[in-house]
Amino acid sequence: MIGPSYNELKRRMTHINQIGDSVSVIECALKVHKALEPGLLESTYQSCLALELEEAGLKIIREGALHVVYKYVHLQQAYRINQWVKRKVILENQSSVAL
């Protein structure tokens, strides 16, 4: 066979798309970081970041639940996710008084 297989090309394209999504998330976070001063509530940064992510064309889930399975047992406690981008990137927002 000459060149990569279809499955290999598909795997590579998926990887490239995931890298692009990660770069977009970082760019959006930097926009919010540069625009807002320190000291605001975490929910303010979270709302602004959600707006930036949506404007960038990224589908997000806010305050979603990620269910945990351990050794085939579904644990009652769900992990609360601040923002979940395309069901691939999990964002946990934090704020501080100053850097």
C-alpha positions in Angstrom: 0.0 0.0 0.0 1.3 3.4 -0.9 0.6 6.2 1.7 -1.5 6.1 4.8 -4.7 4.1 5.0 -8.1 5.8 5.2 -8.4 5.0 8.9 -5.0 6.5 9.5 -5.9 9.7 7.6 -9.2 9.9 9.5 -7.3 9.5 12.8 -4.9 12.3 11.8 -7.7 14.7 10.8 -9.5 14.0 14.1 -6.2 14.9 15.9 -5.8 18.1 13.9 -9.4 19.1 14.6 -8.9 18.5 18.4 -5.7 20.7 18.3 -7.6 23.4 16.5 -10.4 23.3 19.1 -7.9 23.5 21.9 -6.2 26.5 20.3 -9.6 28.2 19.9 -10.4 27.7 23.6 -7.1 29.2 24.6 -7.6 32.2 22.3 -11.1 32.8 23.8 -9.8 32.5 27.3 -7.0 35.0 26.6 -9.5 37.5 25.1 -11.5 37.4 28.3 -8.4 37.6 30.4 -7.2 40.7 28.6 -10.6 42.4 28.5 -11.5 42.0 32.2 -9.7 43.2 35.3 -9.0 40.8 38.2 -11.4 40.7 41.1 -14.7 39.9 39.4 -16.8 36.9 40.3 -16.0 33.5 38.8 -19.5 33.5 37.2 -18.7 36.7 35.3 -15.6 35.3 33.7 -17.5 32.0 33.0 -20.3 33.9 31.2 -17.9 36.0 29.2 -15.9 33.0 28.2 -19.1 31.2 27.1 -20.0 34.1 24.9 -16.5 34.1 23.3 -16.6 30.3 22.8 -20.0 30.5 21.2 -18.9 33.4 18.9 -16.0 31.2 17.9 -18.5 28.5 16.7 -17.7 26.1 19.5 -20.7 24.2 21.1 -20.5 24.3 24.9 -22.4 22.8 27.7 -22.5 25.0 30.9 -22.7 23.4 34.3 -22.9 19.9 32.9 -22.6 16.6 34.7 -20.1 13.9 33.9 -21.1 10.6 35.3 -18.3 8.4 36.7 -18.1 4.7 36.2 -15.5 2.7 38.2 -15.2 -1.0 37.8 -18.5 -1.2 36.0 -20.3 0.6 38.9 -22.0 3.9 38.2 -21.1 6.2 41.1 -23.9 8.4 42.5 -21.8 11.5 42.6 -21.5 13.2 39.2 -18.5 15.5 38.4 -19.8 19.0 37.8 -18.3 20.6 34.8 -18.1 24.4 34.5 -17.9 24.3 30.7 -17.6 21.4 28.4 -16.5 22.3 24.8 -17.8 19.9 22.1 -17.9 17.2 24.7 -14.1 17.0 24.4 -12.5 19.8 26.4 -13.4 20.4 30.0 -13.0 23.9 31.5 -12.9 24.6 35.2 -13.1 28.3 35.7 -11.2 29.9 38.6 -10.9 33.6 39.6 -8.5 35.4 41.9 -8.4 38.9 43.4 -5.1 39.6 41.7 -2.3 37.9 39.7 
